[in-house]
Amino acid sequence: MNSKIFIAGHRGLVGSAIHRLFADLKGYDVIVRTRQEVDLQDSLAVRDFFDQAKPNFVILAAAKVGGIKANWDYPVDFLLQNLKIQNNVIENAHRVGVQKLLFLGSSCIYPKHAPQPIQEESLLTSPLEQTNEAYAIAKIAGLRLCQAYARQFGSRFISGMPTNMYGPFDNFDPETSHVLPALIYKFHQAKVSGSKSVTLWGTGTPRREFLHSDDLASACHLLLENYESPEIINIGCGEDIEIRELASMIQKTVDFQGEIIWDATKPDGTPRKIMDVNKIRGMGWKPRVDLESGIRGAYDWYLRNKATN
């Protein structure tokens, strides 16, 4: 008999990749619900869903996410909505006896000036990056809740901390998106409008690590079947790139011929963020999608699904 797995957040960047993978795997019956069917912020709706569906496994990829501007402008939304989603899903997973739950956090849980590459042990050793503090605090609460269930009840609730994600089904809204899809949007709009320049936030000197959503999905499959520790585990590629270089790569992919102007009055965020991925590499996992081809694929998806002339 197949195991029932609930993928929370299956329409998002991360959840959609996990959904695609598990839908093709033998041994699993995938359960998904749209927000209109089950609002994960509604405790009664989540309780009723778990009572009816009774999944064996849960991957919690549902979250309110956004880039620097969105996090800075709407800290209450990022903190409160994510806390509600996490608490409802994790609590009810325990209540109905889910065999195993994988909670997905974020690399932003780590301190702003954590030693690089960031080891899992760096959690809560110094202050967070202020621009996304609300989201980070929510994610820290989620992983701590999973650890608390593991300690108090022996629950097999584990937590993976992905680095910066990108891929198909990403959010390309310039007001709320993360840096990579935001750059795709800006360069494409500048190209089709005939602009001679694109203005980007910050100095372009921060370094970031990027992982394709399909690679994260394969890591989630590995962790769900083989990882048992309540201690968090990083998920990343172990390589980073300067934002200036990333912008140039996307400019080339989009074929925008104009100039890039850097607005140094805007915040850069964390100066560098690269994950120590020795733990998951030691389990035999490694990413397969290189950044350049991944960006081409993300741009192709954007052209087919989101772009307007």
N, C-alpha and C positions, 0 to 999 in steps of 0.2 A: 504494500500500500504506500502511495506517495505521501510525503510530509507536506502539510499546508504551511506556506510561508507568506506572511503579510509584509509587503514592502510599502512602508509609509512614506509618502512623497514621491510617488512613481512618475509624476509628470514633470518633475524638475530635472535639472542637469544631471545630478548624481543618481537620483532615484530611477530615472528613465533608463540609464545605462545598466543599473542593477536589474531592473525589470527585464530588459532585453536578454541579458545573460541567463537569468534564472528561468525565463520562459522556455529557453532552449535546452535546459539541463534535465536529465532524467532523474526521477526521484522526488520532484517537487511539483506541487500544485500551487501556483501563484495566486495570491489574493491581493487585490488592489481596490481602493475606493477613491473617488474624486472628493474634493472639498465640499461639493454640493451634496454628496451622498453621506459623508461623515466629516464633520468639522472637528479636527483633532483638538481644537481649543475648547470644545464643548464636552465637559466631563461626562454628562449623562449620555451623549451620543456615542462617545468612545466606549463607555461601559456597555451599552447595548450592543455595539458592534462586536466587542470581544466575546460577549456572552453568546452571540449568534455564530460568529465565525470560528471561534476556538482554534486559532492558529497554533502550530507546533513551534514555529520559528518566527522571529520578527527582525527586520532590519529597519532601523529608525533613521531615515534619510530626510524626513520632513523638517523644514525649518524656514524661518523668515531670514533671508540672506540679502546682502547688498554690499556695495563698495564703500569707500571712505565717506563720500558725501551723504549717502543714505544713513549710514551708521551715526554720523555726527548730527544729522538733522532730526532723527527719530529714535533716540535712545530708549524711550519708554516702550515703543512698539517692538524693538528688537529684544529687549529684556523680557517684557511681559508675555509676548506671544510665544517666544521660544520656551519659556518656563512652563506655560500652560500645555503646550504640545508634548514636551518631554514628560512632565509629571503624569499626564493622563495616560500616555502610551505605556510608560514603564510600570506605573502602578497597576494597570489592568493586565499587563502581560504577566506580572507576578500573580495576580489574583486568580487568573484562569489556568495557571500552571504551564505557561509557555516553557518549552524545553530550553531554549537559548535565545538571547536577544543581543543584537549588535547595534550599539549606539555609535553614530558617527558625529564626531566633534569637529574641530578645526584647529589649524596651526596657530590661530590667533589666541588660543588659550595660554600661550607661553609668554613670558615677560618680554617687554620691548627690547631690553638689552641682554637677552639670554646669550650665553656663549654659543658660537656657531661651530659646526652644525648643532641644532637644538636636540638635546637628548630628552627622553621622557622624564627624567629626574629633575628637569629644570622647572617643572610646573610649580607655580606659587613661590618661587624663590626671590622674586623682585617685582616691581610694579608692571602693570600691563600697558600696552599702547593705548593712549587716551582716545584716539579716534574711533576705535571699535571695542571699547571697554564693555559696553552693555552686552553686546553679542557674546564676547568672550566669557563674561561672568555667567551668562545663561548656560553656555556649553560646559563650563567648569561644574556648575551645579548638576548638570545632566550626568556627567561622568562620575561625579561623587555619589550621586544617587544610585547608579549602577553598582558602584563599589560597596555602598552601604547594603544593598540587597544581597550582594554576594557574601558579605561578612555576617549579616544578621540571619539570613535565611538559606545561605548556600546556593543562591540563584546563579545560573550560568549566564550572567549579564556581562558582556565584554564591551570595550570601547576602543574604536580606532580613530586616530587623529589625522585626517587627510591634509595635505598641503593645498595650495591654490589650485582650483579645478577649472577645466575648460572643456569644451566639446559641443556636440549637437544638443539642442534644447536648452542652451544657455540663455541667460537674461541679457538682452542687448539694449535695454533701456538706458540712455545716457545718464539719467538721474539716479538710478539705483544699481547699475551693474558693477561688476568687478573690473579690474584694469584691462584684462585681455579682451573680453567682448566689447568693452567701452571703446577701446582703440580700434577694433574692427569697425564698429559703428561710425566713429568719427572720421576715419579715413575714407570709408565708403561714401558717406554723405558729402564730404569735401570733394571727392572725385566726381560724383554725379552732378554736383552743383557748380562745378568749375572753379572752386575756391583755389587761391594761390598759396594758402597756408592753413595749418591746423595748430591750434594752441592746446597744449597739454599741461596738466597740473604738475607742479613741483619742479624739481631739478633734473629728474630722470636718472639720478645716481643710485637710488635704492636698488637692491638686488632681490629678486623673487624666484621661487621655484614653482614650476607648473606641471601638473599631472593631468593626463587625458582621462575623461570620465570612464572610458572603457577599461583602462588600466586599474582604476579604483574598483570597478565592479569585479574584476578578477581577484583583487586583493580581498574584497569582502567575502567572496566565495571561499577562498583559502582560510580566512579567519573563522568564518562560521563553522567550517568543518574540522579545523585543526587547532585553533587557539582557545585555551581554557582559562588563562590568567585574568583576574580582575584588573591587573595593572594595565594602563593605557599603552597602546602601541602606535607608533608613527607610520604613516603611509605616504610615501613620496618617491621622487625619482633620484634624490641625492645630488642633483645638479641645479645651479641657479643661473640667472641671467640678469644683467643690468636692464632697467626699464628702458633706457635709451636704445639699447640693442634690440629689445623686444619691439619697440615702436618702429624701428627701421625694418625689422623683419616683416611686421604686419603691413607697413607702408609698401614694401615691395610686393607682398602677396596681393594686396588690393590694387596695386599699380597706380598709386597716387603720386603724381609728379611734382607736387608743391613742396613748400618748406614746413619744417616743424619748428614751432616756437614754444619754449618752455617758460611757464609762468611760475617763477620761483616764490611768488607771494603765497602760493597755495601749499598746503601741507604735503609732505612726502610720505608720512606714515613711518612705520618701522624701517630703520636703515637697511637691515638685511634679515632675511628669514629663509633659512634652509634647514631641512630636517635631517637628523641622524636616523637613517633607516636600516641600521645594522640588524635590528631585531627581526624585522620582516624579511630582509634579505637572507637572514640565517634560516628562514623557513622555506627557502627555495623560490621565493617570488621576486620578479623584477618586471618593470614596465616595458612595454613593447612599442608604444607609439612615440616617435621622436617629435620634438616640438615643431619643427618646420612643417612636416607633413600633417601634424595635428591641426596647426593653424589653417592650412589649406582646406582641410576637411571642415573645420568650423566655419570658415568663410563661405564655402560652398553651401553648407546647410543654411547659413544666414541668407544667402542670395535666393535660395529656393523657398524659404519660409517667412522671412522677415523684411527683406529689402523692399523699398519703394523708390521709384524713380522720381 
